[in-house]
Amino acid sequence: MGADEVAFLRHVAERNSARRVGMPDYVVRAVLFALIGPYVTGPVVHVDGGWAPRPTRGEPPAGGPRRAAPPGVPLWQDRVG
């Protein structure tokens, strides 16, 4: 591995929430969790170390607009009902 690759991986590790570089085993474990979990029903699992942008209160997700949760209501709760 050259100096450029090492510098890039260090850059990624310093800037994601997990503070480390992802390994193939992390993806394997997430897939196994989704396939084997007896109480898991169609999850969306982000295996990105916190790197992918997430919508915040009032911002539309990538899939299209949605209403914002009222103040004091957890973000997930405004999707129920």
C-alpha positions in Angstrom: 0.0 0.0 0.0 1.4 3.3 -1.0 1.6 6.6 0.9 -1.4 8.0 -1.0 -3.6 5.0 0.0 -2.5 5.3 3.7 -3.2 9.0 3.7 -6.6 8.5 2.2 -7.5 5.8 4.7 -6.3 8.0 7.6 -8.4 10.8 6.2 -11.5 8.6 6.1 -10.9 7.2 9.6 -10.5 10.7 11.1 -13.7 12.0 9.6 -16.4 9.3 10.1 -18.3 8.7 13.3 -16.7 5.3 14.0 -13.2 6.8 13.8 -11.9 3.8 11.9 -11.8 2.4 8.4 -14.5 -0.2 7.6 -13.5 -3.8 6.9 -15.3 -6.4 4.7 -16.2 -8.3 7.9 -18.4 -5.4 9.0 -20.6 -5.9 5.9 -20.6 -9.6 6.3 -21.9 -9.3 9.9 -24.6 -6.8 8.8 -25.8 -9.2 6.1 -25.8 -12.1 8.4 -27.8 -10.1 11.0 -30.4 -9.3 8.3 -30.6 -12.8 7.0 -30.5 -14.8 10.3 -32.3 -12.6 12.8 -35.5 -14.4 13.8 -37.3 -11.1 14.6 -35.8 -9.0 11.7 -38.2 -7.9 9.0 -36.7 -6.1 6.0 -34.2 -3.8 7.7 -32.2 -1.1 6.0 -28.7 -1.4 7.6 -26.2 1.4 6.9 -22.7 -0.1 7.2 -20.8 3.2 6.6 -19.3 4.2 10.0 -21.7 7.2 10.1 -20.3 8.5 6.8 -23.6 8.7 4.8 -25.7 11.9 5.3 -28.8 11.4 7.3 -31.8 13.7 7.1 -32.4 15.8 10.2 -35.7 17.2 11.5 -37.5 18.9 8.7 -35.2 17.9 5.8 -36.5 15.6 3.2 -34.7 12.3 2.9 -33.2 11.2 -0.4 -36.4 9.2 -1.3 -38.6 12.3 -1.3 -40.3 14.8 1.1 -41.9 13.9 4.4 -43.4 16.0 7.1 -41.2 17.1 10.0 -41.9 15.8 13.5 -43.4 18.3 16.0 -41.0 19.5 18.6 -40.4 17.0 21.4 -41.4 14.0 19.2 -38.6 11.6 18.2 -37.9 11.6 14.5 -38.9 7.9 14.1 -42.3 8.5 15.7 -43.5 10.8 13.0 -43.4 7.9 10.5 -45.9 5.9 12.5 -49.5 6.1 11.5 
